[in-house]
Amino acid sequence: MHHTASRSVGVIGGIALTATALGVSAGCGTQAAVGNDSEALRDRARQVAQAWDDDSTATAAWRTGYYPMEEEVQLPQGGLHDKVDEHAYEKGNFALRGKLPSGTATSGRVTWAGDKSLTQPLIDAEKAYESLARNRAGERPQLTVTGAKLGTMRVATSRGPATVPAWLFTLDGYDAPLKASAVHPSKRAQTPIKRADDVPGLPVNRLIAEDGRSVTVIALHGACDNGPKVEVLETRGSVVLSATVKRAEHDGNCTKQAKMQQVTVELKRPLGSRILLDAITGRPILHKGPQGIASNES
């Protein structure tokens, strides 16, 4: 087991939330954990790891369910044509010109290597489209959807790569479809340890990417500190992330605002089938893409 300092890789543009709305303090010159507080957070990480490593029911559910570990929307092969289309996608500016399928099956099968599979409720085409077209104001530029059909896509999951049912949306001007998962993730298993609101630190918001021996997550920090840092505790069955903020010295008042920032954490060995956990909530850290289906939130 070890702790590794995080490496900041960039700020998500335009994301700023009030600290009170997130239940955190982001005052001027503050730090979420210093001195003995840091050791308290490390103790909490050890408790979370032990709780999950010792709870066969929770870990079994994690390893037998469908929990995506990457975005469940895949852009057309080769990517979007230009910055204009990228802006439209990021803003959720879509227009529908055509008819979406209806009356399809109510469930779909997720499959893994070794003939392992799981049946999950199906997301209908209209709801999948609505999750993409988040901006209802009709702002331009827009990506135009001309139709859809049910197919499959490959998704990284807590159990390794899986083939999942997906809606293949045809886009005006594109030869390849935009793919969106057509099945819901499994219901989260009962967490074997309660959230610790009396421990210093901030929850890790969500997983962005997992690439071999590193994971990139979203961590929170205040408007006046020097950004977040994330420590990692590795065990045989789990990886626990503990987020704090770096000390900053500021004079005067500071707005109570929490920002989100991407942080990449290096691991001693690949994540593999180990469970990625947040020290504060005690819950698995899941991916949350544009569809907003999988997350680490309640």
C-alpha positions as CSV (number, residue, x, y, z in Angstrom):
1,M,0.0,0.0,0.0
2,H,1.3,3.5,-0.8
3,H,0.3,7.1,-1.4
4,T,1.1,8.9,-4.6
5,A,0.7,12.7,-5.1
6,S,-1.6,13.6,-8.0
7,R,-0.7,15.5,-11.1
8,S,-3.1,18.2,-12.4
9,V,-3.8,18.0,-16.1
10,G,-6.2,20.8,-16.7
11,V,-9.3,22.7,-15.7
12,I,-12.7,21.9,-17.2
13,G,-13.7,25.2,-18.8
14,G,-16.7,26.9,-17.5
15,I,-17.5,24.6,-14.6
16,A,-18.0,26.5,-11.3
17,L,-20.4,25.6,-8.6
18,T,-21.2,27.2,-5.2
19,A,-19.4,25.5,-2.4
20,T,-22.5,25.5,-0.2
21,A,-24.4,23.6,-2.9
22,L,-21.7,20.9,-2.9
23,G,-21.5,20.8,0.9
24,V,-17.9,21.9,1.0
25,S,-16.0,24.9,2.4
26,A,-14.0,26.9,-0.1
27,G,-12.9,29.9,1.9
28,C,-9.9,32.1,1.3
29,G,-6.6,30.6,2.2
30,T,-8.2,27.3,3.4
31,Q,-7.0,23.7,3.0
32,A,-9.2,20.7,3.4
33,A,-6.7,18.7,5.3
34,V,-3.4,19.6,7.0
35,G,-1.3,18.1,9.8
36,N,-3.2,15.6,11.9
37,D,-6.1,16.1,9.5
38,S,-4.1,14.5,6.7
39,E,-3.4,11.5,8.8
40,A,-7.2,11.3,9.7
41,L,-7.9,11.1,6.0
42,R,-5.3,8.4,5.4
43,D,-6.9,6.4,8.3
44,R,-10.3,6.9,6.6
45,A,-8.8,5.6,3.3
46,R,-7.5,2.5,5.1
47,Q,-10.9,1.9,6.7
48,V,-12.7,2.1,3.3
49,A,-10.3,-0.3,1.7
50,Q,-10.7,-2.8,4.6
51,A,-14.5,-2.5,4.5
52,W,-14.6,-3.3,0.8
53,D,-11.8,-6.0,0.9
54,D,-13.7,-7.7,3.8
55,D,-17.2,-7.5,2.4
56,S,-17.7,-10.3,-0.1
57,T,-21.3,-9.3,-0.9
58,A,-20.4,-5.8,-2.0
59,T,-17.4,-6.8,-4.0
60,A,-19.2,-9.7,-5.6
61,A,-22.0,-7.3,-6.8
62,W,-19.4,-5.0,-8.2
63,R,-17.7,-7.8,-10.1
64,T,-21.0,-9.4,-11.4
65,G,-22.8,-6.2,-12.4
66,Y,-22.5,-3.8,-15.3
67,Y,-20.6,-0.6,-14.2
68,P,-19.2,1.4,-17.1
69,M,-15.7,2.8,-16.5
70,E,-15.6,5.1,-19.6
71,E,-18.0,7.4,-21.4
72,E,-21.0,5.6,-22.8
73,V,-21.2,7.9,-25.9
74,Q,-18.7,7.3,-28.7
75,L,-18.2,9.9,-31.5
76,P,-18.3,8.8,-35.2
77,Q,-15.1,7.0,-36.3
78,G,-12.5,9.6,-37.0
79,G,-14.1,12.1,-34.7
80,L,-16.2,15.2,-35.4
81,H,-15.3,17.3,-38.5
82,D,-14.3,20.6,-36.8
83,K,-14.4,22.8,-33.8
84,V,-17.9,24.0,-34.7
85,D,-19.3,20.5,-34.5
86,E,-17.3,19.8,-31.3
87,H,-18.8,22.9,-29.7
88,A,-22.3,21.7,-30.7
89,Y,-21.7,18.3,-29.2
90,E,-20.3,19.7,-25.9
91,K,-23.2,22.1,-25.5
92,G,-25.8,19.4,-26.3
93,N,-27.0,21.3,-29.4
94,F,-28.8,18.7,-31.5
95,A,-31.7,18.8,-33.9
96,L,-33.8,15.8,-34.9
97,R,-34.8,15.5,-38.6
98,G,-36.3,12.1,-39.0
99,K,-38.1,9.4,-37.0
100,L,-36.6,7.4,-34.1
101,P,-37.4,3.7,-33.6
102,S,-40.2,2.8,-31.2
103,G,-41.6,-0.4,-29.8
104,T,-38.2,-2.1,-29.4
105,A,-37.3,-4.7,-26.8
106,T,-37.4,-3.7,-23.1
107,S,-34.0,-5.4,-22.2
108,G,-30.6,-6.0,-23.8
109,R,-27.7,-8.3,-23.1
110,V,-24.2,-7.1,-22.0
111,T,-21.5,-9.6,-22.8
112,W,-18.0,-10.2,-21.7
113,A,-15.2,-12.6,-22.7
114,G,-15.7,-16.2,-21.6
115,D,-19.4,-16.2,-22.5
116,K,-20.3,-14.1,-19.4
117,S,-23.4,-12.0,-19.9
118,L,-26.0,-9.9,-18.1
119,T,-29.5,-8.7,-19.1
120,Q,-30.1,-5.1,-18.4
121,P,-33.1,-2.7,-18.9
122,L,-33.0,-1.0,-22.3
123,I,-33.0,2.7,-22.8
124,D,-35.4,3.6,-25.7
125,A,-34.1,5.6,-28.6
126,E,-36.0,8.8,-27.7
127,K,-34.6,8.9,-24.2
128,A,-31.1,8.2,-25.5
129,Y,-31.5,11.1,-27.9
130,E,-32.8,13.4,-25.2
131,S,-29.8,12.7,-23.1
132,L,-27.6,13.9,-26.0
133,A,-29.8,16.9,-26.9
134,R,-29.5,18.5,-23.5
135,N,-29.9,22.1,-24.8
136,R,-33.6,22.7,-25.5
137,A,-33.1,26.3,-26.4
138,G,-32.4,25.5,-30.1
139,E,-29.0,27.2,-30.0
140,R,-26.7,26.9,-33.0
141,P,-24.5,25.4,-34.3
142,Q,-26.3,22.1,-34.2
143,L,-25.6,18.5,-35.0
144,T,-28.5,17.0,-36.9
145,V,-29.7,13.5,-36.2
146,T,-31.5,11.9,-39.2
147,G,-32.3,8.5,-37.7
148,A,-31.1,5.6,-35.4
149,K,-30.9,1.9,-35.3
150,L,-30.1,-0.6,-32.5
151,G,-26.6,-2.0,-32.7
152,T,-23.6,-2.6,-30.3
153,M,-20.6,-0.8,-28.9
154,R,-17.6,-1.8,-26.8
155,V,-17.3,-0.2,-23.3
156,A,-14.7,-0.6,-20.6
157,T,-16.4,-1.8,-17.4
158,S,-15.5,-2.9,-13.8
159,R,-15.3,-6.4,-15.2
160,G,-13.2,-5.6,-18.3
161,P,-14.3,-4.7,-21.9
162,A,-17.9,-5.5,-22.7
163,T,-20.1,-5.5,-25.8
164,V,-23.3,-3.6,-25.0
165,P,-26.5,-2.7,-26.9
166,A,-26.2,0.8,-28.3
167,W,-28.2,3.3,-30.4
168,L,-26.4,4.1,-33.6
169,F,-27.5,7.7,-34.4
170,T,-26.9,8.8,-38.0
171,L,-25.6,12.4,-38.3
172,D,-26.1,14.7,-41.2
173,G,-22.8,14.9,-43.1
174,Y,-21.2,11.8,-41.4
175,D,-20.7,8.4,-42.8
176,A,-20.2,6.7,-39.4
177,P,-22.8,6.8,-36.6
178,L,-22.6,8.4,-33.1
179,K,-23.0,5.5,-30.6
180,A,-24.8,5.8,-27.3
181,S,-25.2,3.0,-24.8
182,A,-28.8,1.6,-24.8
183,V,-28.7,-0.1,-21.4
184,H,-28.7,1.1,-17.9
185,P,-25.8,0.3,-15.5
186,S,-26.6,-2.1,-12.7
187,K,-28.0,-0.7,-9.5
188,R,-25.2,0.2,-7.1
189,A,-24.6,-2.4,-4.4
190,Q,-25.1,-1.5,-0.7
191,T,-21.9,0.3,0.4
192,P,-20.2,-1.6,3.3
193,I,-19.1,1.7,5.0
194,K,-21.0,4.9,5.7
195,R,-20.1,8.3,4.4
196,A,-17.7,10.2,6.7
197,D,-18.8,13.8,7.0
198,D,-16.5,14.4,10.0
199,V,-13.3,13.6,8.1
200,P,-11.4,16.4,6.3
201,G,-11.2,16.2,2.5
202,L,-13.5,16.5,-0.5
203,P,-15.3,13.7,-2.4
204,V,-13.8,12.7,-5.8
205,N,-16.6,13.7,-8.2
206,R,-16.2,11.2,-11.0
207,L,-14.0,9.1,-13.2
208,I,-12.9,10.5,-16.5
209,A,-10.6,7.8,-17.8
210,E,-8.6,4.8,-16.8
211,D,-5.5,4.0,-18.8
212,G,-3.3,1.2,-17.7
213,R,-1.5,2.3,-14.5
214,S,-3.2,5.7,-14.1
215,V,-6.7,7.0,-13.5
216,T,-8.0,10.5,-14.3
217,V,-10.7,11.9,-12.1
218,I,-12.6,15.1,-11.3
219,A,-11.6,16.6,-8.0
220,L,-13.2,19.7,-6.3
221,H,-11.3,22.7,-4.9
222,G,-12.0,26.2,-3.8
223,A,-11.8,29.4,-5.8
224,C,-8.9,30.8,-3.8
225,D,-6.7,27.7,-3.2
226,N,-3.9,26.3,-5.3
227,G,-5.9,23.5,-6.8
228,P,-6.7,19.9,-5.7
229,K,-4.4,17.0,-4.9
230,V,-5.4,13.4,-4.7
231,E,-3.6,10.7,-2.7
232,V,-4.0,7.0,-3.5
233,L,-4.0,3.9,-1.2
234,E,-3.7,0.6,-3.1
235,T,-4.6,-2.8,-1.8
236,R,-5.0,-6.2,-3.4
237,G,-8.7,-5.7,-4.1
238,S,-9.2,-1.9,-4.1
239,V,-7.8,1.5,-4.9
240,V,-8.9,4.4,-2.6
241,L,-8.6,8.0,-3.6
242,S,-8.5,10.8,-1.0
243,A,-8.9,14.4,-2.3
244,T,-7.8,17.5,-0.6
245,V,-6.7,21.0,-1.7
246,K,-3.3,22.7,-1.7
247,R,-2.7,25.5,0.7
248,A,-3.0,29.1,-0.6
249,E,-2.3,32.4,1.1
250,H,-4.8,35.1,0.2
251,D,-5.8,38.4,1.7
252,G,-9.3,39.7,1.7
253,N,-12.6,38.0,1.1
254,C,-13.0,35.0,-1.2
255,T,-16.2,33.8,-2.9
256,K,-17.7,30.5,-1.6
257,Q,-17.2,28.7,-4.9
258,A,-16.1,25.2,-5.7
259,K,-14.4,24.4,-9.0
260,M,-13.8,21.1,-10.7
261,Q,-10.4,20.0,-12.1
262,Q,-9.1,17.0,-13.8
263,V,-6.3,15.2,-11.8
264,T,-4.4,12.2,-13.1
265,V,-3.2,9.7,-10.4
266,E,-0.4,7.2,-11.1
267,L,-0.8,3.7,-9.7
268,K,1.8,1.1,-8.8
269,R,0.1,-1.5,-11.0
270,P,-2.9,-1.4,-13.3
271,L,-6.3,-0.9,-11.8
272,G,-7.5,-4.2,-13.4
273,S,-10.5,-5.7,-11.5
274,R,-9.8,-3.7,-8.3
275,I,-12.5,-1.4,-7.1
276,L,-11.9,2.4,-7.4
277,L,-13.2,4.0,-4.3
278,D,-13.6,7.5,-2.8
279,A,-12.4,7.9,0.8
280,I,-15.1,10.3,1.9
281,T,-18.2,8.6,0.5
282,G,-16.8,5.1,0.7
283,R,-18.4,4.4,-2.7
284,P,-17.1,3.3,-6.0
285,I,-16.0,6.1,-8.3
286,L,-17.9,5.7,-11.6
287,H,-17.8,7.4,-14.9
288,K,-20.4,10.0,-15.7
289,G,-20.7,11.0,-19.4
290,P,-23.1,13.3,-21.3
291,Q,-25.9,10.8,-20.6
292,G,-25.5,11.2,-16.9
293,I,-26.4,7.6,-16.3
294,A,-23.4,6.4,-14.2
295,S,-21.9,8.5,-11.4
296,N,-20.6,8.6,-7.9
297,E,-23.5,10.7,-6.7
298,S,-26.4,9.6,-4.5
